[in-house]
Amino acid sequence: MIPSYAVGYVVIGLAAVLCGVIAWVVVLQVRLSRMIVQYRRLMQGTESENLEQALNVYVGEVQQALETFSALESETRRMDRTLKHSMQWMGMIRFNPFRNTGGAQSFALAIVDGRGDGVVISSLHARENTRVYAKPLHKWESPHTLTDEEKQAIARAYQQQG
C-alpha cells in the first residue's frame, strides 16, 4: 500500500508532467501553424497538389530560364563582336579653305568603328570645282599626313566615345 503523503507527490509529479506535455503541445502547434502558413505561401499560385510537384515545376522553370539566359548571353557576345566593326563615332568640321570663296562649304568628316578604325573624308570646295579626299584610320591614326581640320574631326569623334 502507498502511504497517503506519497500519493500527493505522485499527483504533483503527474501534474508537472501534464503541464510540460501541454506546453510542448502548444510549442508544436505554433511551429505547425507557421509551417502551414509557409507551405501555403509556397504553394500559392501553383496548380500542384503537393510540394514535390510544385518544386518540379519550379526546377523546370529555372532550367528554362537558365537556357534562355545562356542563349541571350551568346547573342549579346555576338552582337558585341559585330558592333565593334560598325560605325560608332563621327566627327565633322566645316571650314573655308580659300579666302576668295564664300561660306564654309568644305568639310572634314571622321567615321570610326569600335576599334578606332575608319576613314577621314575631306571635301575642299572652290568656285571652279570640289575635290574629295579619303584617308584610312587605324586605331585613331592615319598613315597619311592629316590637315588640322581632319585632326579636329578625328578629335570630335574620339570625344564621343566617352
C-alpha positions in Angstrom: 0.0 0.0 0.0 1.2 3.5 -0.8 1.3 5.9 2.0 -1.0 8.9 1.8 1.7 11.5 1.7 3.3 9.7 -1.4 0.0 10.0 -3.3 0.3 13.7 -3.1 3.8 13.7 -4.5 2.7 11.4 -7.3 -0.2 13.7 -8.1 2.0 16.8 -8.1 4.6 14.9 -10.3 1.9 13.9 -12.8 0.5 17.5 -12.8 4.0 18.8 -13.6 4.4 16.2 -16.3 1.0 17.1 -17.7 1.9 20.9 -17.7 5.1 20.0 -19.5 3.3 18.0 -22.1 0.7 20.8 -22.6 3.5 23.3 -23.0 5.2 21.0 -25.5 1.9 20.6 -27.5 1.5 24.4 -27.6 5.0 24.9 -28.9 4.5 22.2 -31.5 1.1 23.7 -32.5 2.8 27.1 -33.0 5.5 25.6 -35.1 3.0 23.6 -37.1 0.9 26.8 -37.7 4.0 28.6 -39.0 4.9 25.7 -41.3 1.3 25.6 -42.7 1.5 29.3 -43.4 4.8 28.9 -45.1 3.6 25.9 -47.1 0.5 27.8 -48.3 2.7 30.8 -49.3 5.0 28.4 -51.2 2.1 26.7 -52.9 0.3 29.9 -53.8 -0.2 30.3 -57.5 0.5 26.7 -58.3 -1.8 24.1 -59.5 0.2 21.3 -58.0 -1.2 19.0 -55.4 1.9 18.7 -53.3 5.3 20.3 -52.6 7.2 17.8 -54.7 5.2 18.6 -57.9 5.5 22.4 -57.2 9.3 22.1 -56.8 9.5 20.0 -60.0 7.6 22.8 -61.8 9.9 25.5 -60.4 13.0 23.5 -61.2 11.8 23.2 -64.8 11.1 26.9 -65.0 14.6 27.7 -63.6 16.2 25.4 -66.1 14.3 27.0 -68.9 15.3 30.5 -67.6 19.0 29.4 -67.5 18.8 28.1 -71.1 17.2 31.4 -72.2 19.9 33.3 -70.3 22.6 31.3 -71.9 21.1 32.0 -75.4 20.8 35.7 -74.6 24.4 35.8 -73.3 25.8 34.2 -76.5 23.6 36.5 -78.7 25.0 39.5 -76.7 28.6 38.4 -77.3 27.8 38.0 -81.0 26.3 41.5 -81.2 29.2 43.0 -79.3 31.7 41.5 -81.8 29.5 42.8 -84.7 29.1 46.3 -83.2 32.9 46.7 -82.9 33.0 46.6 -86.7 30.2 49.1 -87.2 30.4 52.9 -87.3 30.1 54.2 -83.8 31.6 57.7 -83.7 31.6 60.6 -86.1 33.2 64.0 -86.0 32.7 66.7 -88.6 34.3 70.1 -89.1 33.1 72.7 -91.7 35.6 75.3 -92.8 36.5 77.7 -95.5 39.9 76.8 -97.0 40.1 79.7 -99.5 39.7 83.3 -98.8 38.0 84.1 -102.2 35.1 81.8 -101.7 32.0 82.5 -99.5 30.8 80.3 -96.7 32.2 77.2 -95.0 31.4 74.8 -97.8 34.4 72.5 -97.2 34.3 69.8 -94.6 36.3 67.1 -92.9 34.4 64.0 -91.7 35.8 61.3 -89.5 33.8 58.0 -89.3 35.2 55.5 -86.8 34.2 52.0 -85.5 34.6 50.5 -82.0 38.2 49.6 -82.6 39.3 53.0 -83.7 39.4 52.1 -87.4 37.7 54.0 -90.1 38.1 56.8 -92.6 38.5 60.6 -92.8 36.8 62.2 -95.7 37.7 65.7 -96.7 36.0 67.9 -99.3 37.6 71.1 -100.5 35.1 73.3 -102.2 36.3 76.1 -104.6 34.4 78.2 -107.1 35.6 76.1 -110.1 35.5 72.6 -108.5 35.2 70.4 -105.5 37.8 67.9 -104.5 37.2 64.9 -102.2 39.9 63.0 -100.3 39.7 59.9 -98.2 42.3 58.7 -95.7 42.2 55.5 -93.7 42.3 55.4 -89.9 43.7 52.5 -87.9 43.5 52.9 -84.1 42.7 56.6 -84.4 45.8 57.2 -86.5 46.4 57.6 -90.3 49.5 56.6 -92.2 48.9 59.8 -94.3 49.5 63.4 -93.4 46.4 64.9 -91.9 45.3 68.5 -92.1 44.4 70.5 -89.0 40.7 70.2 -89.9 40.9 66.4 -90.3 42.7 66.2 -86.9 39.8 68.2 -85.4 37.2 65.9 -87.0 39.0 62.9 -85.5 39.2 64.6 -82.1 35.5 65.2 -82.2 34.8 61.6 -83.0 37.2 60.5 -80.2 35.4 62.6 -77.7 32.1 60.8 -78.4 33.4 57.5 -77.1 33.5 58.9 -73.5 
